[in-house]
Structures are given as structure tokens and as C-alpha cells.
């Protein structure tokens, strides 16, 4: 296993080649390191790295169990680093930042923290299976100081589900592993579109409220005789 199976000449090919070379040199631990980095830098697609680990397992470079264990360990390590970032930020610091950011209010932080307090477990588990959010969900978990043991277990469980899908695809599809990437790309585009729509809706509501408050503070226009 010395070259990637993609041939489009894109940066994805370079990424796949890098992941393959890392696994060639240090075995399944290389897959774990690559996935840990993917957690810290979401634009790195796990949909490319994970199938390569499965492909390496199918070729006998290491076992399928090793591929699953190491990629899940890498997911947990990367998530814990982002959890630490969230814990360092803390609620008080975020509220202070919110007061300085246009269209944000400290109450937004309070509502988000309250929501995470009610649904944090489900958010961490299922969030590990959603592109982009699978990395970002670790930060609010750290901000709210979700117990580390609970965060670690939920992250490991959610990551194992996600990782298994793509590692098995590489293992069983072999050279055709990139077929599953097409469907993963569709999911990622849906998530990005939903996020853009959500942000646009939030901004429109806040701008409208701001304009209304300014109109109210000026009072009615004076009548001319």
C-alpha cells in the first residue's frame, strides 16, 4: 500500500497519499493521528482518511480491529483537546465576548448553555456523526463542563459508529472505496446549507429587532403645522 486510490489530482489525493504514507510508516497509529488532526481541523475529511485505513486493513497492513480501535482513539483524543479549549473559554469569558460582538447578547450564551444542559448527551453522541459539527460539538461540552468521563464515553461511542461506516467501506469496497465518499459529500453539503440558512435567519431576526428598537427610541416624527 504505497499510493492512494484517488486520481483526480486534487488536494484530496494529496491528503489520501499523506494518510497512506503515515499508515505505512507507523501502522494503525498513523490512522489514529490523522483522525485526531481531522478533529482539530474539520476541513480535513474523515470520509477520505477512514476508508484508507479500511483499505490498508484489507491488504493486511494491520487488522480491521486495529483500524477501528486506533481511529476511535484518535477521534477521542482530538475531541478532548477541543473540550479543553471549551473549558478554558468558559461561560463567563464567552458572555464577555458576546457583549462586544454585534448582534450577539450574553443571553444567547445562557440559552445555548441551558439547551446543552438538557440535550448535551444526545448532542455529543449524534454530533459525532454529522460533518463539521462532529468536531465543533466538543467545544460547548467543555464550556458547560460536561463530566469528562461521560463526554469521553459518548464521544467514543458516536465516533465508533461513524468510523465503522467508513472503515468497513474501505475494507469491503477496496479500490472502489470512494463510492461512499460521494454520499458523504451530499450529507456535508446538506449540513452546510442548513447552517447557512440558520445563520441567515438569526441575522435577519437580530437586524430587524435592532432597527425596530432604534425606531422606537427616536419616538414618533413631530407633526408639522
PAZAPA-4460 file (N, C-alpha, C; in steps of 0.05 Angstrom, whole numbers, plus 32768, in hexadecimal, padded with zeros to 4 digits):
% residues 225
    n_x    n_y    n_z   ca_x   ca_y   ca_z    c_x    c_y    c_z   seq   type   mol
   8011   7FE8   8000   8000   8000   8000   8012   8019   8000     1      X     A
   8017   8024   7FE9   8029   803A   7FE7   801E   8053   7FDB     2      X     A
   8007   8050   7FCE   7FFA   8067   7FC1   7FDD   8067   7FC7     3      X     A
   7FD1   807F   7FC5   7FB4   8081   7FC9   7FA6   8077   7FB0     4      X     A
   7F8C   8071   7FB3   7F7D   8067   7F9C   7F6E   807D   7F8E     5      X     A
   7F70   8096   7F97   7F63   80AC   7F89   7F76   80B6   7F74     6      X     A
   7F6B   80C0   7F5E   7F7C   80C9   7F48   7F73   80E3   7F3C     7      X     A
   7F64   80F3   7F4D   7F5A   810C   7F42   7F6D   8123   7F43     8      X     A
   7F85   811F   7F4F   7F99   8134   7F4F   7F93   814A   7F62     9      X     A
   7F7F   8147   7F73   7F76   815C   7F86   7F86   815A   7FA0    10      X     A
   7F7F   816D   7FB2   7F8C   816B   7FCC   7F82   8153   7FDC    11      X     A
   7F6B   8148   7FD4   7F62   812F   7FE1   7F75   8118   7FDB    12      X     A
   7F7F   8118   7FC3   7F93   8103   7FBC   7FAC   8106   7FCC    13      X     A
   7FB5   811F   7FCF   7FCD   8123   7FE0   7FC8   811B   7FFD    14      X     A
   7FB0   8121   8007   7FA9   811A   8022   7FA9   80FB   8025    15      X     A
   7F9C   80EE   8012   7F9B   80D1   8013   7FB7   80C5   8012    16      X     A
   7FC8   80CF   8001   7FE4   80C6   7FFF   7FF2   80CA   8019    17      X     A
   7FEE   80E1   8026   7FFB   80E6   8040   7FF1   80D3   8055    18      X     A
   7FD7   80CE   8056   7FCC   80BB   806A   7FD7   809F   8065    19      X     A
   7FD9   8097   804C   7FE3   807D   8045   8001   807B   804E    20      X     A
   8010   808F   8048   802D   808E   804F   8030   808D   806E    21      X     A
   801F   809B   807C   8020   809B   8099   801A   807F   80A4    22      X     A
   8006   8072   8098   8000   8056   80A0   8015   8043   8098    23      X     A
   8022   8048   8081   8038   8037   8078   804F   8037   808C    24      X     A
   8054   804F   8097   806C   8053   80A9   8066   8049   80C5    25      X     A
   804F   8050   80D1   804B   8049   80ED   8032   8038   80F1    26      X     A
   8027   802E   80DC   8011   801B   80DF   7FF7   8028   80E6    27      X     A
   7FE5   801A   80F5   7FCB   8024   80FB   7FCB   803E   810C    28      X     A
   7FE1   8041   811B   7FE4   805A   812A   7FE4   8072   8118    29      X     A
   7FEE   806F   8100   7FED   8085   80EC   7FD1   808D   80E5    30      X     A
   7FBF   807A   80E3   7FA3   8080   80DE   7F97   8090   80F5    31      X     A
   7F9F   8088   810E   7F95   8096   8126   7F9F   80B3   8126    32      X     A
   7FB8   80B7   811F   7FC3   80D2   811F   7FB5   80E3   810A    33      X     A
   7FB0   80D8   80F2   7FA3   80E6   80DD   7F87   80EE   80E5    34      X     A
   7F78   80DD   80F3   7F5D   80E3   80FB   7F5D   80F7   8112    35      X     A
   7F71   80F6   8124   7F73   810A   8139   7F76   8126   812C    36      X     A
   7F87   8128   8118   7F8B   8141   810A   7F72   814A   80FC    37      X     A
   7F63   8137   80F1   7F49   813D   80E3   7F36   814A   80F7    38      X     A
   7F36   8141   8110   7F25   814C   8124   7F2C   8169   812A    39      X     A
   7F46   816F   812A   7F4F   818A   8130   7F4C   819D   8118    40      X     A
   7F4C   8191   8101   7F4A   81A2   80E8   7F35   8195   80D7    41      X     A
   7F1B   819C   80DC   7F04   818F   80CE   7F06   818E   80B0    42      X     A
   7F12   81A1   80A1   7F13   819E   8084   7F21   8185   807B    43      X     A
   7F32   8179   808C   7F3D   815F   8085   7F27   814A   8086    44      X     A
   7F21   813D   8070   7F0A   812C   8070   7F10   8110   807A    45      X     A
   7F01   8108   808F   7F04   80ED   8099   7EFA   80D9   8085    46      X     A
   7EE9   80E2   8072   7EDD   80D1   805E   7EF3   80C7   804A    47      X     A
   7F0A   80D3   804B   7F21   80CA   803A   7F34   80BA   804B    48      X     A
   7F3A   80C3   8063   7F4E   80B6   8074   7F45   809B   807E    49      X     A
   7F2C   8099   8087   7F22   8080   8093   7F21   8069   807E    50      X     A
   7F17   806D   8066   7F17   8057   8053   7F33   804D   804C    51      X     A
   7F47   8060   804D   7F62   8058   8048   7F6C   8045   805D    52      X     A
   7F63   8049   8076   7F6A   8036   808C   7F5D   801B   8087    53      X     A
   7F44   801B   807E   7F37   8002   8077   7F45   7FF4   8060    54      X     A
   7F4D   8003   804C   7F5B   7FF8   8035   7F75   7FEB   803E    55      X     A
   7F83   7FF9   8050   7F9D   7FEE   805A   7F98   7FD4   8069    56      X     A
   7F82   7FD3   8078   7F7C   7FBA   8087   7F75   7FA4   8073    57      X     A
   7F67   7FAA   805E   7F60   7F95   804A   7F79   7F8A   803C    58      X     A
   7F8E   7F9A   803B   7FA7   7F91   802E   7FBA   7F84   8041    59      X     A
   7FB2   7F82   805B   7FC2   7F74   806F   7FD7   7F85   807C    60      X     A
   7FD6   7FA0   8079   7FEA   7FB1   8086   7FE6   7FB0   80A4    61      X     A
   7FCD   7FAE   80AD   7FC6   7FAA   80C9   7FA9   7F9F   80C9    62      X     A
   7FA0   7F98   80E1   7F85   7F8B   80E2   7F6F   7FA0   80E2    63      X     A
   7F57   7F96   80DB   7F3F   7FA8   80DB   7F3A   7FB2   80F7    64      X     A
   7F3E   7FA2   810B   7F39   7FAB   8127   7F4D   7FC1   812E    65      X     A
   7F66   7FBE   8126   7F79   7FD3   812B   7F71   7FED   811E    66      X     A
   7F67   7FEB   8105   7F5E   8004   80F7   7F48   8012   8106    67      X     A
   7F34   8002   8110   7F1E   800E   811E   7F27   8019   8139    68      X     A
   7F37   800B   8147   7F40   8014   8162   7F50   802D   8160    69      X     A
   7F64   802E   814E   7F75   8045   814C   7F67   805E   8141    70      X     A
   7F55   805A   812E   7F47   8072   8124   7F34   807D   8139    71      X     A
   7F28   806B   8149   7F17   8074   815E   7F27   8082   8174    72      X     A
   7F3E   8077   817B   7F4F   8085   818E   7F58   80A0   8184    73      X     A
   7F5E   80A2   816A   7F65   80BC   815F   7F4E   80CF   8160    74      X     A
   7F36   80C6   815C   7F1E   80D7   815E   7F1B   80E2   817A    75      X     A
   7F1F   80D1   818E   7F1B   80D9   81AA   7F31   80EC   81B2    76      X     A
   7F4A   80E7   81AA   7F60   80F9   81B1   7F5B   8115   81A5    77      X     A
   7F54   8116   818C   7F4E   8130   817F   7F37   813F   818D    78      X     A
   7F22   812F   8193   7F0B   813B   81A0   7F12   8146   81BC    79      X     A
   7F23   8137   81CB   7F2A   8140   81E6   7F3A   815A   81E4    80      X     A
   7F4B   815D   81D0   7F5A   8177   81CD   7F46   818E   81C9    81      X     A
   7F32   818A   81B8   7F1E   819F   81B4   7F0D   81A3   81CD    82      X     A
   7F07   818E   81DB   7EF9   8190   81F5   7F09   81A2   8208    83      X     A
   7F24   819E   8208   7F35   81AF   8219   7F34   81CC   8211    84      X     A
   7F32   81D1   81F7   7F2F   81ED   81ED   7F15   81F9   81F7    85      X     A
   7F00   81EA   81F6   7EE6   81F4   8200   7EE7   81F9   821E    86      X     A
   7EF3   81E7   822D   7EF5   81EA   824A   7F06   8203   8250    87      X     A
   7F1A   8208   8241   7F2B   8221   8245   7F1B   823A   823F    88      X     A
   7F0B   8239   822A   7EFA   8251   8223   7EE6   8256   823A    89      X     A
   7ED7   8242   8242   7EC4   8246   8258   7EAD   8258   8251    90      X     A
   7E98   8256   8261   7E80   8265   825D   7E85   8283   8261    91      X     A
   7E93   828A   8276   7E97   82A7   827C   7EA6   82B5   8266    92      X     A
   7EBB   82A8   825B   7ECA   82B4   8246   7EBA   82B7   822C    93      X     A
   7EA9   82A3   8226   7E98   82A4   820F   7E83   82BA   8211    94      X     A
   7E78   82BE   8229   7E64   82D3   822D   7E71   82EE   8229    95      X     A
   7E8A   82F1   8232   7E98   830A   822E   7E9E   830F   8211    96      X     A
   7EA5   82FA   8202   7EA9   82FD   81E5   7E8F   8305   81D7    97      X     A
   7E79   82F9   81E0   7E5F   82FE   81D3   7E57   831B   81D6    98      X     A
   7E5F   8328   81EB   7E58   8344   81EF   7E66   8356   81DB    99      X     A
   7E7C   834D   81CF   7E8C   835D   81BC   7E87   8356   819F   100      X     A
   7E78   8340   819A   7E73   8338   817F   7E58   8343   8176   101      X     A
   7E57   8351   815F   7E3D   835C   8156   7E29   8346   8152   102      X     A
   7E10   834B   815A   7DF9   833A   8157   7DF9   8322   8169   103      X     A
   7E0D   8320   817B   7E0D   830B   818F   7E07   8317   81AB   104      X     A
   7DFB   8306   81BC   7DF5   830F   81D7   7DFE   82F9   81EA   105      X     A
   7E05   8301   8203   7E0D   82EC   8216   7DF6   82D8   821B   106      X     A
   7DDE   82E0   8217   7DC7   82CE   821B   7DC8   82B7   8206   107      X     A
   7DD4   82BC   81EF   7DD7   82A7   81DB   7DE8   8290   81E6   108      X     A
   7DFD   8298   81F4   7E0F   8284   8200   7E00   8274   8215   109      X     A
   7DF0   8283   8226   7DE1   8275   823B   7DCD   8261   822F   110      X     A
   7DBF   8269   8219   7DAC   8257   820D   7DBA   823E   8201   111      X     A
   7DD1   8243   81F5   7DE0   822C   81E9   7DE9   8219   81FF   112      X     A
   7DF3   8224   8215   7DFC   8213   822B   7DE5   8204   8237   113      X     A
   7DCE   8211   823A   7DB6   8204   8244   7DAD   81ED   8232   114      X     A
   7DAE   81F2   8218   7DA6   81DD   8204   7DB9   81C6   8206   115      X     A
   7DD3   81CC   8208   7DE7   81B6   8209   7DE4   81A6   8223   116      X     A
   7DDC   81B4   8239   7DD8   81A6   8252   7DC1   8192   8250   117      X     A
   7DAD   8197   823F   7D97   8185   823B   7D9D   816F   8227   118      X     A
   7DAC   8176   8212   7DAF   8163   81FC   7DCD   815D   81F6   119      X     A
   7DDE   8163   8208   7DFB   8161   8203   7E04   8144   81FC   120      X     A
   7DF9   8130   820A   7E00   8115   8205   7DFA   810C   81E9   121      X     A
   7DE1   8112   81E0   7DD9   810B   81C5   7DE9   811B   81B1   122      X     A
   7DEE   8134   81B7   7DFD   8145   81A4   7E19   813B   81A0   123      X     A
   7E26   8132   81B5   7E41   8128   81B2   7E41   810E   81A3   124      X     A
   7E2F   80FB   81A9   7E2F   80E1   819C   7E28   80E4   817F   125      X     A
   7E11   80F0   8178   7E09   80F2   815C   7E19   8107   814D   126      X     A
   7E24   811B   815C   7E34   812F   814E   7E4D   8123   8142   127      X     A
   7E57   810C   814D   7E6F   8100   8143   7E6A   80F4   8127   128      X     A
   7E51   80F3   811F   7E4A   80E7   8105   7E42   80FC   80F1   129      X     A
   7E45   8115   80F7   7E3D   812B   80E5   7E56   813A   80DD   130      X     A
   7E5C   813C   80C3   7E74   814A   80BA   7E75   8167   80C6   131      X     A
   7E8D   8170   80CB   7E93   818A   80D6   7E8B   818B   80F4   132      X     A
   7E72   8186   80FA   7E69   8187   8116   7E76   8171   8127   133      X     A
   7E80   815C   811A   7E8D   8146   8129   7EA5   8150   8138   134      X     A
   7EB2   8165   812E   7EC8   8171   813C   7EBF   8188   814F   135      X     A
   7EAD   8199   8144   7EA5   81B1   8153   7E95   81AA   816D   136      X     A
   7E87   8193   816D   7E76   818D   8184   7E87   8189   819E   137      X     A
   7EA1   8184   819B   7EB1   8180   81B3   7EB5   819A   81C2   138      X     A
   7EB4   81B1   81B4   7EB9   81CB   81C2   7EA3   81D2   81D6   139      X     A
   7E89   81D1   81CE   7E74   81D7   81E3   7E74   81C2   81F9   140      X     A
   7E7D   81A9   81F3   7E7F   8196   8209   7E93   819E   821D   141      X     A
   7EA9   81AA   8214   7EBD   81B4   8226   7EB4   81CD   8235   142      X     A
   7EA6   81DF   8226   7E9D   81F8   8233   7E8A   81F1   824A   143      X     A
   7E78   81DE   8246   7E65   81D7   825B   7E70   81C4   8270   144      X     A
   7E89   81BC   826C   7E97   81AA   827E   7E88   818F   8281   145      X     A
   7E7E   8184   826B   7E74   8169   826C   7E88   8157   8278   146      X     A
   7E81   8145   828A   7E94   8133   8296   7EA6   8126   8281   147      X     A
   7EC0   8126   8286   7ED2   811C   8271   7ECD   80FF   826B   148      X     A
   7EC7   80EF   827F   7EC3   80D2   827B   7EAA   80CE   8268   149      X     A
   7E95   80DE   826D   7E7D   80DC   825D   7E82   80E5   8240   150      X     A
   7E91   80FC   823E   7E98   8106   8223   7EA8   80F2   8214   151      X     A
   7EBC   80E6   8222   7ECD   80D3   8215   7EBE   80BA   820B   152      X     A
   7EAC   80B0   821C   7E9D   8098   8214   7E8A   809E   81FC   153      X     A
   7E7C   80B5   81FD   7E6A   80BC   81E8   7E79   80C1   81CE   154      X     A
   7E90   80CE   81D0   7EA0   80D3   81B8   7EAB   80BA   81AC   155      X     A
   7EB4   80A8   81BD   7EBE   808E   81B4   7EA8   807E   81A6   156      X     A
   7E90   807E   81B2   7E7A   806E   81A6   7E71   807A   818B   157      X     A
   7E6D   8094   818A   7E65   80A1   8171   7E7B   809F   815C   158      X     A
   7E94   80A2   8164   7EAA   80A0   8151   7EAD   8084   8146   159      X     A
   7EA8   8070   8157   7EAA   8054   814E   7E96   804E   8138   160      X     A
   7E7E   8059   813B   7E69   8055   8127   7E71   8062   810D   161      X     A
   7E79   807B   810E   7E81   808A   80F6   7E9A   807E   80E9   162      X     A
   7EAE   8078   80F9   7EC7   806D   80EE   7EC2   8051   80E1   163      X     A
   7EB1   8041   80EE   7EAC   8026   80E4   7EA0   8027   80C7   164      X     A
   7E8E   803A   80C3   7E81   803C   80A8   7E96   803F   8093   165      X     A
   7EAA   8051   8097   7EBD   8057   8082   7ED5   8044   8082   166      X     A
   7EDD   803A   809A   7EF2   8026   809A   7EE8   800C   808C   167      X     A
   7ED0   8004   8092   7EC5   7FEC   8085   7EC1   7FF0   8067   168      X     A
   7EBA   8009   8060   7EB7   800E   8043   7ED2   800B   8035   169      X     A
   7EE7   8014   8041   7F02   8010   8035   7F0A   7FF3   8035   170      X     A
   7F02   7FE5   804A   7F0A   7FC9   804C   7EFC   7FB7   8037   171      X     A
   7EE2   7FBC   8034   7ED2   7FAB   8022   7ED1   7FB5   8005   172      X     A
   7ED2   7FCF   8001   7ED1   7FDA   7FE6   7EEC   7FDA   7FD9   173      X     A
   7F01   7FDA   7FE8   7F1C   7FD9   7FDD   7F22   7FF2   7FCC   174      X     A
   7F2A   7FEE   7FB3   7F32   8004   7FA2   7F1A   8017   7F9C   175      X     A
   7F02   800D   7FA0   7EEA   801D   7F9B   7EE0   802B   7FB4   176      X     A
   7EF1   802F   7FC8   7EE8   803A   7FE1   7EDD   8056   7FDE   177      X     A
   7EE6   8064   7FC9   7EDD   8080   7FC5   7EC0   8083   7FBE   178      X     A
   7EB2   806D   7FB9   7E95   806E   7FB3   7E86   8079   7FCA   179      X     A
   7E8E   8071   7FE3   7E80   807A   7FFA   7E85   8097   8000   180      X     A
   7E9C   80A1   7FF6   7EA3   80BD   7FF9   7E8F   80D0   7FEC   181      X     A
   7E84   80C7   7FD5   7E70   80D7   7FC7   7E58   80DD   7FD9   182      X     A
   7E4E   80C8   7FE6   7E37   80CB   7FF8   7E3E   80DC   8010   183      X     A
   7E56   80D9   801A   7E5F   80E9   8031   7E61   8107   8029   184      X     A
   7E69   810C   8010   7E6A   8127   8007   7E4E   8134   8006   185      X     A
   7E3A   8124   7FFE   7E1F   812E   7FFD   7E16   8136   8019   186      X     A
   7E1C   8125   802D   7E15   812B   8049   7E22   8144   8052   187      X     A
   7E3C   8147   804B   7E4A   815F   8054   7E3F   8178   8047   188      X     A
   7E37   8177   802E   7E2A   818E   8021   7E10   8195   802E   189      X     A
   7E01   8181   8036   7DE7   8186   8044   7DEC   8194   805E   190      X     A
   7E00   818A   806D   7E06   8196   8087   7E0F   81B3   8084   191      X     A
   7E20   81B8   8070   7E2A   81D4   806C   7E13   81E6   8064   192      X     A
   7E01   81DC   8052   7DEA   81EC   804A   7DD8   81F2   8061   193      X     A
   7DD3   81DF   8073   7DC2   81E3   808A   7DCF   81F8   809D   194      X     A
   7DEA   81F6   80A0   7DF8   8209   80B1   7DF6   8225   80A6   195      X     A
   7DF9   8228   808C   7DF8   8242   807F   7DDC   824E   8082   196      X     A
   7DC7   823E   807E   7DAC   8247   8081   7DA6   824F   809E   197      X     A
   7DB0   8240   80B1   7DAD   8246   80CD   7DBA   8261   80D4   198      X     A
   7DD2   8265   80CB   7DE0   827E   80D1   7DD2   8295   80C4   199      X     A
   7DC9   8292   80AB   7DBB   82A7   809D   7DA1   82AF   80AB   200      X     A
   7D93   829B   80B5   7D7A   82A0   80C3   7D80   82AF   80DD   201      X     A
   7D94   82A6   80EC   7D9C   82B4   8105   7DA3   82D1   8100   202      X     A
   7DB3   82D6   80EB   7DBC   82F1   80E5   7DA4   8302   80DD   203      X     A
   7D92   82F7   80CD   7D7A   8307   80C5   7D69   830F   80DC   204      X     A
   7D65   82FC   80EF   7D55   8302   8107   7D62   8317   8118   205      X     A
   7D7C   8315   811C   7D8A   8328   812C   7D8B   8344   811F   206      X     A
   7D90   8345   8105   7D91   835F   80F8   7D75   836C   80F9   207      X     A
   7D60   835D   80F4   7D45   8368   80F6   7D3F   8372   8111   208      X     A
   7D47   8364   8126   7D42   836C   8141   7D52   8386   8148   209      X     A
   7D6A   8387   813D   7D7B   839F   8142   7D6F   83B7   8135   210      X     A
   7D65   83B4   811C   7D59   83CB   810E   7D3F   83D4   811C   211      X     A
   7D30   83C1   8126   7D17   83C8   8134   7D1D   83D6   814E   212      X     A
   7D31   83CD   815C   7D38   83DB   8176   7D42   83F7   8171   213      X     A
   7D51   83FB   815C   7D5B   8416   8155   7D43   8428   814E   214      X     A
   7D30   841D   813F   7D18   842D   8138   7D08   8435   8150   215      X     A
   7D06   8422   8163   7CF7   8428   817C   7D05   843C   818D   216      X     A
   7D20   843A   818E   7D2F   844D   819F   7D2E   846A   8195   217      X     A
   7D2A   846D   817A   7D28   8488   816F   7D0D   8494   8174   218      X     A
   7CF9   8484   8178   7CDE   848E   817D   7CD1   8496   8163   219      X     A
   7CB7   849E   8164   7CA9   84A6   814C   7CB3   84BF   8140   220      X     A
   7CB0   84C1   8126   7CB9   84DA   8118   7CA7   84F1   8120   221      X     A
   7CB2   8509   8125   7CA2   8520   812D   7C90   8529   8116   222      X     A
   7C78   8531   811D   7C64   853A   8109   7C6A   8557   8101   223      X     A
   7C67   855C   80E7   7C6C   8577   80DD   7C51   8586   80DC   224      X     A
   7C51   859F   80E3   7C38   85B0   80E2   7C33   85B7   80C5   225      X     A
***
